[in-house]
């Protein structure tokens, strides 16, 4: 994800929730990828390039997350 999104702008952070390995509950927002870009232009270019593409047999739904939700770790849209 970092490499693909990095083609469109600087990736500051990439968050990919992983399934629990200890038998506990899976983390919320499993299956989502959250990417923080260095600027809005890079984020917009990546969103436009990735939305609707197929990845691993699934269609990408790229959208923007309000900054306060990102800061709080709430990745629901």
ABEGO torsion letter per residue (X at the ends): XAAAAAAAEBBABBBBBBBBAAGBBBBBGBGBBBBBBABAAAAAAAAAAABGBBBGGBBBBBBBBBAAAAAAGBABX
